[in-house]
Amino acid sequence: MVELPDELEFGTQQEPHKWLPSLASFEAAWSSGRHALAIMTPETQALLRERGVPMFPLAQGARRVVVANFPKASP
């Protein structure tokens, strides 16, 4: 979770290490070398791409995109 915890605020208070308070902190965690997946809006994906953040799309709908920070394995 990044920036606004919304209805998950109670959870972020219980486990604050699972919440990223800014997009900059997301970028740092995303580039840490650990494999990760993220669900975001297409607008957020476009913004991060403009910033040069490496993302590999896995699935996309009208409202959300699922991306990985590692390429899919070849069959």
Buried (B, 14 or more C-beta within 10 A) or exposed (E): BBEEBEEEEEEBEEEEEEBBBEBEEBBEBBEEEEEBEBEBEEEBBEEBEEEEBEBEEEEEEEEEBBBBBEEEEEE
